[in-house]
Every structure is written in C-alpha cells, then in structure tokens.
C-alpha cells in the first residue's frame, strides 16, 4: 500500500463534519495530523467543543485541535433559518466533554506549524467549513503554500444554492475568504459542491445498518437522524463526500475550471461562478475561441461534476460502522 496521505481537516462540526471526521479516522489511506475549527454551522466555541467531543468519542484525543476564526473576514453573515444541525450542532446528541483542551495557538498557527514540519507538496487540507482560516493562513504564511499538495473544499454550486437561490452555505458565509482561496491562491484546488454532494446520501435502512454495526455507528446514526437537511433520497452528507474524495479520489469525476466568487452585497453574494476548461486544451475568452492554452495557464482548480453515489455509500457504511 502507498503511504497514507498527511491530512488536516478544517471544519465547523456539524453533523456531516462529524461523519467526515469518523471516515478520516477509520481510513488507512489518510493520516489525520490535526483538526482546526471555524465558525459556521455553529459559533466557534461550539464547533471547537464539538470537535473535541467527537475525537474523544472516536478514541483519538491525541490529535491536536485549535480554534480559528470566529467570524468572516469582512461581513458577518446573518440568516434567520432554523439550524439544520440542531442547537448543539450534533443533532441533539450529547457527547462527553473532551478531556484534552484545544491548543492555545490560533488555528492558523497550528496549520502553519504542521506545514512547516512537512515536505513540499505533501499535506492535503480538507476545508469543509467556511474558508476564513485558509485565507488567513495564505495571507500570513504565504511561504508555506508550497507545502500544500491539494486543497479539497466542500463548497459552492454551479446550479442552485442551499442558503440563497445561487449560493452554498460555506461560501456564502465568507465570500471574500472564498475568493482569496479559490481565485487567488494558485493552489491545486478540488471543489466538491452541491452538484455532487446532494447525491451523496444515506437513508433510513442505512442508519439501521449503522446502528447494528457498532456503538460508534449508532452514535453517528443518531446524529444523522437529527439532521434537518433531508430529502426524498435521504440525508446528504456534504462534508463526508469531500473527505471520501481524499480517501478515494475515484469516487468523483472533475472538470478543470477557473472560479470566481461573487463578493458583492446583492442577491448573488457568495455565488461560485465556474468557467470550465474547454476540451482538448482549447480556451474561450469572452465567448471567443482562443488558441491552444499553454499548460502553465490552464486552470488548476478541479470542480466535481459527477459522483459514484453507490460506492460512496458502501465506503461510508463499511468504514464508519
């Protein structure tokens, strides 16, 4: 087997974050080095406490946790919707308090320390919450960007949103940070958005399977059962698909694209606008066909456009159960 991928998860737990953490910990393909938290699905104090509680429940309190940004870079996002993750962020499931406290350092400093000790292009960061911490990292420690192999992001949509008609929650919460990361970082980015995550579901029979598999499986099933994001096909586990795409990249199909994020104050705020790379390296500029695009100028972002939902479900049930 290949050596496991060094991984850091930047998250805002969150039920689907919890499932993603469980998947990473149960997968030999990755080596989880650290967990950083950001305000998003819940306030920062709660997302950090949830990360610590989850690691205790999963028997991995050795993994360091650090709290990061408690608000967006520019404008504080405000909405009046009922939180789909419940008041405690975990679907009402109460977990024992973690026995190991969060690191005293800010999340950005923990990320910087992990990267500074790593080889070039060796660490994958899975960002499954708002991108505030990642934008701050790139601003404060630009010299460490070359240590990042890939940045796998749960966020965005090329069709309809889930917090506004056009915007996905993670991107809408901090569009300025998302623009900095997606359009201005130069990193190898894989954007796993609602176009595919809405199809990455578990249903009632799947929850029954988890409950009979193990105590941990039952715990996660109870969380998912309390998840307000539920449709005819079941509960979409958005963040867990991004982690699954790190564990097994063949689960998704991607297309090269350049990405811009709407940072205005109107109804399109937070929309991810993707300009997909034409086939065979042909460029299109303002609708006009361009000559072959030099490899150095081709978009480095990859946007997920298809998912093998059945294999995702099989992987998830096998690992987290």
Backbone torsions as a table, in degrees:
resi	resn	phi	psi	omega
1	UNK	NA	147.5	175.1
2	UNK	-67.9	156.6	177.2
3	UNK	-63.2	143.8	-179.8
4	UNK	-63.0	150.0	179.7
5	UNK	-77.1	121.8	173.9
6	UNK	-63.5	129.8	-170.9
7	UNK	-134.9	137.9	167.6
8	UNK	-120.0	135.8	177.7
9	UNK	-110.5	121.5	174.4
10	UNK	-103.9	118.3	-164.5
11	UNK	-146.7	174.3	178.6
12	UNK	-140.2	64.1	-170.8
13	UNK	-57.8	128.2	-14.7
14	UNK	89.9	128.2	-177.6
15	UNK	-70.8	-49.3	-179.3
16	UNK	-68.8	-26.5	171.0
17	UNK	-62.2	-43.3	-179.3
18	UNK	-60.0	-42.0	178.7
19	UNK	-66.6	-39.1	177.3
20	UNK	-63.2	-42.1	176.3
21	UNK	-61.0	-45.0	179.4
22	UNK	-60.6	-40.6	179.5
23	UNK	-64.8	-44.4	179.7
24	UNK	-61.1	-43.2	-177.8
25	UNK	-68.3	-25.6	-177.7
26	UNK	-95.0	5.7	-173.5
27	UNK	-113.8	116.5	179.4
28	UNK	-68.1	-11.9	-179.9
29	UNK	-71.5	-16.6	-178.7
30	UNK	-128.0	154.5	176.3
31	UNK	-121.7	104.1	-175.6
32	UNK	-76.7	113.2	-174.8
33	UNK	-89.4	-33.9	-174.8
34	UNK	-165.0	160.0	175.0
35	UNK	-127.8	128.4	175.2
36	UNK	-119.0	152.0	-174.3
37	UNK	-123.1	157.3	-178.3
38	UNK	-146.0	153.3	174.2
39	UNK	-69.1	138.2	-179.9
40	UNK	-174.2	-91.8	177.4
41	UNK	-60.0	-25.9	178.4
42	UNK	-151.1	167.6	175.7
43	UNK	-59.6	158.4	-174.0
44	UNK	-57.0	-42.5	-179.0
45	UNK	-57.3	-38.6	-178.2
46	UNK	-78.3	-40.7	179.2
47	UNK	-63.9	-35.1	178.5
48	UNK	-69.7	-45.9	177.5
49	UNK	-60.1	-39.2	179.4
50	UNK	-65.6	-40.3	177.6
51	UNK	-60.5	-43.6	179.2
52	UNK	-65.5	-41.1	179.3
53	UNK	-65.3	-41.1	-179.2
54	UNK	-65.2	-43.6	179.6
55	UNK	-64.5	-34.8	175.0
56	UNK	-65.5	-45.4	-178.9
57	UNK	-62.0	-31.2	-178.8
58	UNK	-93.4	4.2	175.9
59	UNK	72.9	29.5	-177.2
60	UNK	-133.2	49.9	177.5
61	UNK	-71.5	-4.5	175.7
62	UNK	-71.3	-17.4	-178.5
63	UNK	-80.1	124.7	-177.5
64	UNK	-69.5	145.4	178.1
65	UNK	-126.2	136.4	176.2
66	UNK	-136.0	139.1	178.3
67	UNK	-84.1	142.1	-177.7
68	UNK	-116.8	-129.2	-172.9
69	UNK	-73.1	134.8	179.7
70	UNK	-99.5	4.2	178.3
71	UNK	-162.2	168.8	178.7
72	UNK	-71.0	164.0	-177.5
73	UNK	-62.7	-41.9	-170.5
74	UNK	-118.0	-58.4	-176.0
75	UNK	-119.7	133.5	177.4
76	UNK	-75.8	122.4	-179.6
77	UNK	-74.7	131.9	-179.6
78	UNK	-130.3	130.2	173.3
79	UNK	-144.0	160.4	-174.6
80	UNK	-110.5	19.2	-178.3
81	UNK	-81.1	150.4	175.1
82	UNK	-64.4	128.9	-178.4
83	UNK	-64.2	122.1	-177.2
84	UNK	-67.9	-16.3	-178.7
85	UNK	-92.6	4.9	-178.5
86	UNK	82.2	171.2	-175.0
87	UNK	-65.7	-29.8	-179.4
88	UNK	-98.3	3.2	177.9
89	UNK	82.0	-8.3	-177.1
90	UNK	-125.2	33.8	175.8
91	UNK	66.6	23.4	-179.9
92	UNK	84.2	0.0	178.8
93	UNK	-80.1	123.3	179.3
94	UNK	-91.0	126.3	178.2
95	UNK	-114.1	149.3	175.8
96	UNK	-60.0	148.1	178.6
97	UNK	-64.8	140.4	177.1
98	UNK	-63.6	143.4	-179.9
99	UNK	-86.5	-17.9	177.2
100	UNK	-103.5	124.8	-178.4
101	UNK	-73.4	165.9	173.1
102	UNK	-67.3	154.1	177.1
103	UNK	-61.5	150.3	178.2
104	UNK	-72.6	-25.7	178.9
105	UNK	-69.1	152.8	170.8
106	UNK	-66.2	152.4	179.9
107	UNK	-53.5	-38.4	-179.5
108	UNK	-61.8	-37.7	179.2
109	UNK	-71.4	-35.8	174.6
110	UNK	-64.5	-44.5	176.6
111	UNK	-58.9	-43.7	-179.6
112	UNK	-63.5	-39.7	180.0
113	UNK	-65.9	-43.3	178.4
114	UNK	-61.0	-45.1	-177.9
115	UNK	-69.3	-37.4	-178.5
116	UNK	-65.5	-25.1	179.0
117	UNK	-91.2	1.1	-175.1
118	UNK	-104.0	160.0	175.4
119	UNK	-76.0	160.4	176.6
120	UNK	-57.8	141.8	177.7
121	UNK	50.0	48.4	-176.9
122	UNK	-120.1	-24.2	-172.4
123	UNK	-104.7	132.3	171.7
124	UNK	-97.8	134.2	173.0
125	UNK	-110.2	124.6	173.3
126	UNK	-101.5	110.8	-179.4
127	UNK	-102.4	106.1	-174.0
128	UNK	-116.7	21.9	172.1
129	UNK	-133.7	-168.0	172.3
130	UNK	-55.8	153.4	-168.9
131	UNK	-93.8	20.3	-176.4
132	UNK	-60.1	-48.6	-179.5
133	UNK	-59.9	-40.6	-177.2
134	UNK	-68.9	-40.8	176.9
135	UNK	-62.6	-40.8	178.6
136	UNK	-65.7	-40.2	177.7
137	UNK	-58.2	-47.2	-177.5
138	UNK	-68.3	-29.5	178.8
139	UNK	-76.3	-40.0	-174.7
140	UNK	-87.2	-28.2	-177.1
141	UNK	-132.8	61.1	-177.7
142	UNK	-61.3	-25.5	-178.9
143	UNK	-68.5	-16.0	-177.8
144	UNK	-93.1	-4.2	-179.7
145	UNK	-59.2	-32.7	-177.6
146	UNK	-71.6	-9.4	175.4
147	UNK	-83.9	-13.9	-177.4
148	UNK	-86.2	124.8	176.8
149	UNK	-78.7	-54.8	-179.7
150	UNK	-142.8	152.3	172.9
151	UNK	-119.5	109.4	-179.3
152	UNK	-101.2	119.9	-170.9
153	UNK	-119.0	130.2	166.9
154	UNK	-90.6	113.8	180.0
155	UNK	172.6	161.5	172.7
156	UNK	82.2	174.4	178.1
157	UNK	-165.0	143.6	173.8
158	UNK	-97.3	-0.8	178.7
159	UNK	-124.8	-112.8	-177.7
160	UNK	-94.2	156.0	-179.5
161	UNK	-94.0	-171.3	175.8
162	UNK	-128.4	-1.9	175.0
163	UNK	-119.5	-29.2	167.5
164	UNK	-134.6	172.8	179.4
165	UNK	-57.6	-23.4	-176.2
166	UNK	-122.5	-9.4	-171.9
167	UNK	-114.8	140.3	173.1
168	UNK	-89.3	150.3	-169.6
169	UNK	-57.5	-50.7	-175.0
170	UNK	-59.8	-42.1	-179.2
171	UNK	-73.2	-41.8	-179.8
172	UNK	-62.7	-32.1	-178.2
173	UNK	-64.2	-34.3	177.2
174	UNK	-147.7	76.6	-177.8
175	UNK	-62.8	-35.0	-179.9
176	UNK	-63.2	-41.8	176.7
177	UNK	-64.7	-41.1	-179.7
178	UNK	-63.7	-40.5	177.9
179	UNK	-63.0	-41.5	179.4
180	UNK	-61.1	-40.3	-175.7
181	UNK	-81.7	-45.9	-172.8
182	UNK	-79.4	-34.3	-174.8
183	UNK	-107.3	-18.8	-172.1
184	UNK	-125.2	6.6	-174.0
185	UNK	-91.1	-28.6	-175.0
186	UNK	74.0	6.8	179.8
187	UNK	-80.5	158.9	169.7
188	UNK	-74.0	108.4	-174.1
189	UNK	-112.1	136.5	169.1
190	UNK	-118.3	115.0	-178.1
191	UNK	-98.8	116.3	-179.6
192	UNK	-107.4	100.0	-171.2
193	UNK	-108.3	-172.3	-174.9
194	UNK	-62.2	-23.4	179.6
195	UNK	-57.2	-31.7	179.3
196	UNK	-110.3	-33.5	-175.1
197	UNK	-68.6	-26.8	177.3
198	UNK	-64.6	-19.9	179.4
199	UNK	-95.6	-4.1	-178.2
200	UNK	-94.2	81.2	-169.2
201	UNK	-118.1	157.4	162.6
202	UNK	-118.6	147.5	-179.6
203	UNK	-117.3	-174.6	-177.0
204	UNK	-57.5	-46.8	176.7
205	UNK	-59.9	-34.2	177.6
206	UNK	-65.1	-40.5	177.7
207	UNK	-64.2	-38.0	176.9
208	UNK	-63.0	-38.4	176.6
209	UNK	-61.9	-43.6	179.3
210	UNK	-62.4	-41.6	-176.5
211	UNK	-65.5	-32.7	179.9
212	UNK	-84.7	-11.8	-174.0
213	UNK	-81.0	-44.9	-174.2
214	UNK	-169.8	168.3	175.5
215	UNK	-61.8	-43.6	178.8
216	UNK	-62.5	-43.1	178.3
217	UNK	-60.4	-40.9	178.6
218	UNK	-65.2	-37.8	178.4
219	UNK	-62.4	-46.3	179.7
220	UNK	-67.9	-37.0	177.3
221	UNK	-61.4	-40.7	178.3
222	UNK	-63.5	-38.8	177.3
223	UNK	-63.7	-49.2	-178.0
224	UNK	-61.6	-36.3	179.0
225	UNK	-62.2	-26.7	177.8
226	UNK	-93.7	11.4	-176.8
227	UNK	-84.8	124.6	-177.1
228	UNK	-76.1	-13.5	178.1
229	UNK	-86.0	93.7	-173.5
230	UNK	-138.8	134.0	179.0
231	UNK	-130.5	-173.5	-178.4
232	UNK	-58.2	-31.4	-178.6
233	UNK	-89.9	-2.8	-179.6
234	UNK	120.9	-153.8	-177.9
235	UNK	-97.9	117.2	176.6
236	UNK	-75.4	126.5	-177.9
237	UNK	-103.8	76.0	-171.4
238	UNK	-53.8	-56.2	-175.0
239	UNK	-66.6	-34.1	-179.8
240	UNK	-64.1	-32.4	178.0
241	UNK	-66.8	-37.4	177.8
242	UNK	-62.2	-41.3	177.2
243	UNK	-67.1	-40.6	178.1
244	UNK	-60.9	-33.7	179.0
245	UNK	-70.1	-21.3	171.9
246	UNK	-78.8	-43.6	-179.5
247	UNK	-63.9	-44.8	-178.6
248	UNK	-140.4	91.5	-176.7
249	UNK	-61.3	-17.3	-179.0
250	UNK	-75.1	-5.6	179.1
251	UNK	-69.3	-24.0	-179.1
252	UNK	-122.1	155.0	172.2
253	UNK	-111.2	135.2	-176.7
254	UNK	-122.9	162.0	172.4
255	UNK	-129.6	141.9	177.2
256	UNK	-66.6	142.5	-178.4
257	UNK	-159.0	156.9	163.2
258	UNK	-102.2	145.9	-171.4
259	UNK	-126.8	135.4	170.7
260	UNK	-124.2	144.2	179.0
261	UNK	-113.2	131.8	178.5
262	UNK	-72.7	114.9	179.7
263	UNK	-107.2	14.9	177.1
264	UNK	-72.2	-177.4	-177.3
265	UNK	-107.4	8.9	-178.4
266	UNK	-91.1	-162.2	-174.0
267	UNK	-69.8	-17.7	-180.0
268	UNK	-91.2	3.2	-177.6
269	UNK	-53.9	130.9	179.1
270	UNK	87.9	-2.1	178.7
271	UNK	-70.5	137.4	173.7
272	UNK	-97.1	117.1	179.9
273	UNK	-101.8	116.2	-175.1
274	UNK	-108.6	123.2	174.6
275	UNK	-100.4	101.3	-173.5
276	UNK	-75.6	142.6	179.6
277	UNK	-67.9	127.3	177.8
278	UNK	-65.6	158.5	179.1
279	UNK	-63.8	154.9	174.6
280	UNK	58.9	30.1	173.1
281	UNK	72.0	11.1	178.5
282	UNK	-79.4	135.2	-179.4
283	UNK	-99.4	154.1	173.6
284	UNK	-129.5	122.6	179.2
285	UNK	-118.2	116.0	-178.2
286	UNK	53.0	38.6	176.7
287	UNK	82.9	-1.3	-178.1
288	UNK	-102.1	123.3	178.7
289	UNK	-57.3	136.4	-179.8
290	UNK	-114.6	164.3	177.1
291	UNK	-64.4	176.6	177.0
292	UNK	-51.9	137.0	-178.5
293	UNK	-91.2	129.9	178.7
294	UNK	-60.2	143.2	-177.6
295	UNK	-53.1	-37.3	-177.7
296	UNK	-67.0	-20.3	-177.4
297	UNK	-99.6	-4.1	-179.7
298	UNK	-72.9	150.5	-178.1
299	UNK	-62.9	139.2	179.6
300	UNK	-91.8	-16.0	-179.4
301	UNK	-76.2	142.6	172.7
302	UNK	-118.4	130.8	-178.8
303	UNK	-112.2	126.6	-179.8
304	UNK	-68.6	129.1	-179.3
305	UNK	-120.9	-18.5	178.1
306	UNK	-141.0	153.9	177.7
307	UNK	-140.6	141.6	171.7
308	UNK	-88.1	87.4	-172.7
309	UNK	-63.2	-35.7	-179.0
310	UNK	-66.2	-43.7	178.4
311	UNK	-68.7	-35.0	174.9
312	UNK	-59.2	-47.7	-179.1
313	UNK	-61.7	-42.5	179.6
314	UNK	-62.7	-44.0	179.0
315	UNK	-61.6	-46.1	-176.8
316	UNK	-62.7	-47.9	-178.3
317	UNK	-64.6	-38.2	-179.3
318	UNK	-68.1	-38.5	-173.2
319	UNK	-85.1	-51.8	-173.1
320	UNK	-80.5	-17.0	177.2
321	UNK	-78.5	NA	NA
